[in-house]
């Protein structure tokens, strides 16, 4: 727990630009909201093979916010990956279940954080609302 706290604070310290703490935290909150909105849209759409698109879109929108948004997207994406891995391993008893899905989602998240168009991962037939 101490190590995790130190890593979070160090990444916070390294991520703050010259604009100051207030703008960084504002961007981080807005980036978190972007990721939450993409997740909600994914649940609402309930469309097959759309996870990568919504992951890329959420990370892309968070990246548009600035350094705080990028930091929030990295922390949330990494936490999601580890939490899902722990659930698969200890709760469901499956060690390698869903590794391909996690890796493809990771690529989509990095794609979105790099500022590239998330529509690259958009599945055919997904309603225009999303």
C-alpha positions in Angstrom: 0.0 0.0 0.0 2.8 2.4 0.8 4.5 1.7 -2.5 1.3 2.4 -4.4 0.8 5.7 -2.5 4.4 6.7 -3.3 4.0 5.8 -6.9 0.7 7.8 -7.2 2.3 10.9 -5.6 5.5 10.6 -7.7 3.5 10.3 -10.9 1.4 13.3 -9.7 4.5 15.4 -9.1 6.0 14.4 -12.4 2.8 15.1 -14.3 2.2 18.6 -13.0 3.2 21.2 -15.6 4.0 24.8 -15.2 0.3 25.7 -15.1 0.1 24.6 -11.5 -1.8 22.1 -9.3 -5.2 23.6 -9.8 -5.3 23.2 -13.6 -3.7 19.7 -13.3 -6.4 18.5 -10.9 -9.1 20.1 -13.0 -7.9 18.3 -16.1 -7.6 15.1 -14.1 -11.2 15.3 -12.9 -12.5 16.2 -16.4 -10.4 13.3 -17.9 -12.0 11.0 -15.3 -15.4 12.2 -16.4 -14.5 11.5 -20.0 -13.6 8.0 -19.2 -16.7 7.5 -17.2 -18.9 8.8 -20.0 -17.2 6.5 -22.5 -17.8 3.5 -20.1 -21.5 4.5 -19.7 -21.9 4.8 -23.5 -20.3 1.3 -23.9 -22.8 -0.2 -21.4 -25.7 1.6 -23.0 -24.7 0.6 -26.6 -24.2 -3.0 -25.6 -22.7 -3.6 -29.0 -20.4 -6.6 -29.8 -16.7 -5.8 -30.2 -17.1 -2.2 -29.3 -14.9 -2.2 -26.1 -11.8 -1.1 -28.0 -13.6 1.8 -29.6 -15.0 3.1 -26.3 -11.6 2.7 -24.6 -9.9 4.6 -27.3 -12.5 7.3 -27.3 -12.4 7.8 -23.5 -8.6 8.0 -23.5 -8.7 10.3 -26.6 -11.1 12.7 -24.9 -9.1 12.6 -21.6 -5.9 13.3 -23.6 -7.6 16.4 -25.1 -7.8 17.9 -21.6 -4.1 18.1 -21.0 -1.5 16.6 -18.7 -4.0 15.9 -15.9 -6.3 14.1 -18.3 -3.5 11.9 -19.6 -2.4 11.1 -16.0 -6.0 10.2 -15.1 -6.4 8.0 -18.2 -3.2 6.2 -17.4 -4.0 5.6 -13.8 -7.6 4.4 -14.5 -6.6 2.2 -17.4 -3.8 0.6 -15.4 -6.0 0.1 -12.4 -8.7 -1.5 -14.5 -6.2 -3.9 -16.0 -4.8 -5.0 -12.7 -8.2 -5.2 -11.0 -9.6 -7.4 -13.8 -6.5 -9.6 -13.7 -6.9 -10.1 -9.9 -10.6 -10.9 -10.4 -9.8 -13.4 -13.1 -7.1 -15.1 -11.2 -8.3 -15.2 -7.6 -12.1 -15.0 -7.8 -12.8 -16.9 -11.0 -9.7 -19.1 -10.9 -8.6 -18.4 -14.5 -5.0 -17.3 -15.0 -4.9 -16.5 -18.7 -8.6 -15.7 -19.4 -9.1 -12.6 -21.5 -5.4 -11.8 -22.0 -6.0 -11.2 -25.7 -8.9 -8.8 -24.9 -6.8 -7.0 -22.3 -3.9 -6.6 -24.8 -6.1 -5.3 -27.6 -7.9 -2.9 -25.2 -4.5 -1.7 -24.0 -3.4 -0.9 -27.6 -6.7 1.0 -28.1 -6.1 3.0 -24.9 -2.6 3.9 -26.0 -3.9 4.8 -29.4 -6.4 7.2 -27.9 -3.9 8.7 -25.4 -1.5 9.4 -28.3 -4.2 11.7 -29.9 -5.0 9.4 -32.9 -8.6 9.2 -34.1 -10.5 6.6 -32.0 -12.9 5.9 -34.9 -10.2 3.5 -36.2 -11.6 1.0 -33.7 -15.3 1.9 -34.3 -17.2 -1.3 -35.2 -19.4 -1.3 -38.3 -23.1 -0.8 -37.5 -22.5 1.0 -34.2 -25.3 3.6 -33.9 -24.3 7.2 -34.8 -25.3 8.3 -31.3 -22.0 6.9 -30.1 
